[in-house]
């Protein structure tokens, strides 16, 4: 059994929901596509306009442009991040079972379920490079998905960004992350962005050029917990699962308080706030888009994808995909 061992840190003061983060209700009136299952955590769109997502019962769904929903595979475990892989296949980040390649006819292949001889604990999000390499996150080496809140409260830096090359070899590119999460390339694949949920920030790891192999902070001190990332038309899209919570920031430097919070009954432990948040950033880290829903209709926003003038937003806990017209 893993022993809860919190590490103290001092978070910066949370930014207010003003200026670039001005509270608004642009997500509230989104069209909702109801799905047969709970938690379409991430979503991807193919060239024909089909949506793909996975729910908490392990089902991968295809939603065609007319709204027809077809289950295409049962992958077992909990699918999180989902990406296109080649012309016909899907890459599924299965929190419990590792990286899976899923065909639209339902065949399933495990690509990677261990790194350096150790099983992956919480496979979370990925991006596929043009050469077929896969860059993905293992959020924690200590706690599985059903204990994700424990990992965030504990604050141990065990998250990793990992590369799997087309030959199947894996390399840890960045480690020491506090709950590594979303992954997305920039427009030229010269760098890859990775969300660090437990520190409210996004890193940029350089793949080419003079800075190759170096990591820098791309945006810091976000007003919430960054989850999945995607990149389209010059914009890095960031889904924030919940706004920051003052009690969690207050206990960050007080490990005794986090021990107390860890022992609380599940019903009264801190929980995500139902306030949807999606932000867009340009290549310099400036905010270009701000969509929120403080009413909670669109909430626990964990995945975001832009395609053909629309924004598709996934959720960890509800039974719909939100669709917003970007115009």
Secondary structure as UniProt FT lines:
FT   HELIX           19..21
FT   TURN            26..29
FT   STRAND          31..34
FT   STRAND          43..45
FT   TURN            47..48
FT   STRAND          51..54
FT   TURN            56..57
FT   STRAND          59..63
FT   TURN            65..66
FT   STRAND          69..74
FT   STRAND          79..85
FT   TURN            86..88
FT   STRAND          89..94
FT   TURN            95..97
FT   STRAND          98..103
FT   TURN            104..105
FT   STRAND          108..112
FT   STRAND          114..115
FT   TURN            116..117
FT   STRAND          118..119
FT   STRAND          123..128
FT   TURN            130..131
FT   STRAND          134..138
FT   HELIX           145..147
FT   HELIX           148..154
FT   STRAND          159..164
FT   TURN            166..167
FT   STRAND          170..177
FT   STRAND          180..185
FT   TURN            187..188
FT   STRAND          191..196
FT   HELIX           197..199
FT   STRAND          201..206
FT   TURN            210..213
FT   STRAND          215..219
FT   STRAND          224..232
FT   TURN            233..234
FT   STRAND          235..243
FT   HELIX           246..251
FT   TURN            252..253
FT   HELIX           255..263
FT   HELIX           266..268
FT   STRAND          276..281
FT   TURN            283..284
FT   STRAND          287..293
FT   TURN            294..295
FT   STRAND          301..307
FT   TURN            308..309
FT   STRAND          310..315
FT   STRAND          320..325
//
